[in-house]
Each structure stands twice: as structure tokens, then as C-alpha cells.
Amino acid sequence: MRSPAGLRVDGKRLWRTVTAEFDLESEPHKIQILTQACRVADVIAELDEAAADAPLTVSGSMGQQVISPFIAEARAQRSLMAQLLARLNFEEG
């Protein structure tokens, strides 16, 4: 099964890993969910790369130190990816 167009390294890796283990051809709804999870994997990789070159904290709106937006958004994207993958509802085999 070919990966969707536009996926980058991490998204393609996730696609290959899942489609090598599970047959999704007859489940288009799962293909859509996996596609979104793969796109999220690419976003996470991009955020992680940006965070590696950024400070851990930045000044907030009131001058207080807050965690880098890259880190906060990566955490949110990881949560989203976990939710998407859970929706695939694969049974352990």
C-alpha cells in the first residue's frame, strides 16, 4: 500500500510500520485516521527539530519565563497522535 503524497520521513516511517503489520485495504476510515497520524508525526519531527535549536524557556507576555512554544506544541501533537492511533483500534495479535 502506497503512502499518501506529501508525507516526510517520520510520517512515511509510521505508515510503513503500520501497513506492514495490518491490512487496511478494506477499511478506508482507518486509512484516513492513519494518514492524519502520519501527518502529525511529520509535524512532531519538525517541532522537535525547531526545539533543538531554541531555548527551553522564553519570556511570556508578562515577562515571566514559560516553556518554549515548540515544546508545548510538540506535547499537544503527541497527544493528538496517540488519540488518532488509539482510534485505529488494532487488536493485539
GUFI-399763 format. One record per residue (C-alpha): x, z negated, y negated; residue number from 1. Coordinates in nm, 4 decimals. Example, Ala and Ser with C-alpha at 12.3 -4.5 7.8 and 13.67 -1.06 7.14 Angstrom:
<pts>
{pt {1.2300,-0.7800,0.4500},1}
{pt {1.3670,-0.7140,0.1060},2}
</pts>
This chain:
<pts>
{pt {0.0000,0.0000,0.0000},1}
{pt {0.1493,0.1049,-0.3316},2}
{pt {0.1890,-0.1446,-0.6110},3}
{pt {-0.0102,-0.0888,-0.9304},4}
{pt {0.1565,0.1055,-1.2102},5}
{pt {0.3339,-0.0938,-1.4748},6}
{pt {0.4481,-0.3875,-1.2642},7}
{pt {0.8006,-0.5101,-1.3229},8}
{pt {1.0449,-0.6708,-1.0818},9}
{pt {0.8684,-1.0043,-1.0274},10}
{pt {0.5234,-0.8503,-1.0079},11}
{pt {0.6391,-0.5894,-0.7572},12}
{pt {0.8091,-0.8586,-0.5504},13}
{pt {0.4882,-1.0626,-0.5346},14}
{pt {0.2878,-0.7503,-0.4467},15}
{pt {0.5260,-0.6578,-0.1631},16}
{pt {0.5325,-1.0122,-0.0276},17}
{pt {0.1546,-1.0480,-0.0151},18}
{pt {0.0730,-0.6968,0.1055},19}
{pt {0.3366,-0.7216,0.3805},20}
{pt {0.1628,-1.0303,0.5147},21}
{pt {-0.2054,-0.9477,0.4536},22}
{pt {-0.4129,-0.6306,0.4854},23}
{pt {-0.6159,-0.5970,0.1665},24}
{pt {-0.7255,-0.2336,0.2004},25}
{pt {-1.0841,-0.3289,0.2848},26}
{pt {-1.1061,-0.5998,0.0177},27}
{pt {-1.0912,-0.4351,-0.3283},28}
{pt {-1.1820,-0.7616,-0.5016},29}
{pt {-0.8678,-0.9219,-0.3575},30}
{pt {-0.6611,-0.6233,-0.4675},31}
{pt {-0.7837,-0.6800,-0.8232},32}
{pt {-0.7020,-1.0502,-0.8100},33}
{pt {-0.3572,-0.9797,-0.6650},34}
{pt {-0.2951,-0.7186,-0.9346},35}
{pt {-0.3691,-0.9753,-1.2038},36}
{pt {-0.1479,-1.2347,-1.0328},37}
{pt {0.1365,-0.9814,-1.0224},38}
{pt {0.0972,-0.9069,-1.3932},39}
{pt {0.1063,-1.2807,-1.4613},40}
{pt {0.4256,-1.3061,-1.2523},41}
{pt {0.5844,-1.0484,-1.4831},42}
{pt {0.4726,-1.2421,-1.7925},43}
{pt {0.6205,-1.5619,-1.6482},44}
{pt {0.9532,-1.3877,-1.5881},45}
{pt {0.9569,-1.2611,-1.9462},46}
{pt {0.8738,-1.6056,-2.0835},47}
{pt {1.1415,-1.7677,-1.8680},48}
{pt {1.3967,-1.5188,-1.9970},49}
{pt {1.2987,-1.5899,-2.3575},50}
{pt {1.3058,-1.9666,-2.2950},51}
{pt {1.6576,-1.9441,-2.1541},52}
{pt {1.7836,-1.8291,-2.4944},53}
{pt {1.5667,-2.0645,-2.7008},54}
{pt {1.5982,-2.4339,-2.7770},55}
{pt {1.3968,-2.6761,-2.5648},56}
{pt {1.2141,-2.8076,-2.8718},57}
{pt {1.1149,-2.6612,-3.2072},58}
{pt {0.9684,-2.8016,-3.5275},59}
{pt {0.5903,-2.8300,-3.5237},60}
{pt {0.3545,-2.7775,-3.8172},61}
{pt {0.4223,-3.1278,-3.9499},62}
{pt {0.7957,-3.1163,-3.8876},63}
{pt {0.7721,-3.3055,-3.5581},64}
{pt {0.9636,-3.1900,-3.2528},65}
{pt {0.7453,-3.0113,-2.9981},66}
{pt {0.8249,-2.8312,-2.6765},67}
{pt {0.9129,-2.4644,-2.7150},68}
{pt {0.6096,-2.2358,-2.7119},69}
{pt {0.7856,-2.0289,-2.4432},70}
{pt {0.7913,-2.3276,-2.2097},71}
{pt {0.4338,-2.4298,-2.2862},72}
{pt {0.3027,-2.0775,-2.2306},73}
{pt {0.5031,-2.0323,-1.9095},74}
{pt {0.3418,-2.3514,-1.7790},75}
{pt {-0.0046,-2.2148,-1.8639},76}
{pt {0.0740,-1.8821,-1.6987},77}
{pt {0.1994,-2.0568,-1.3838},78}
{pt {-0.1281,-2.2469,-1.3670},79}
{pt {-0.3193,-1.9209,-1.4056},80}
{pt {-0.1153,-1.7564,-1.1298},81}
{pt {-0.1810,-2.0498,-0.8962},82}
{pt {-0.5543,-2.0195,-0.9643},83}
{pt {-0.5519,-1.6453,-0.9000},84}
{pt {-0.3581,-1.6802,-0.5766},85}
{pt {-0.5918,-1.9576,-0.4615},86}
{pt {-0.8872,-1.7244,-0.5224},87}
{pt {-0.7400,-1.4847,-0.2680},88}
{pt {-0.8379,-1.7481,-0.0126},89}
{pt {-0.5921,-1.6482,0.2580},90}
{pt {-0.6174,-1.8438,0.5758},91}
{pt {-0.3011,-1.9810,0.7256},92}
{pt {-0.2059,-1.7804,1.0240},93}
</pts>
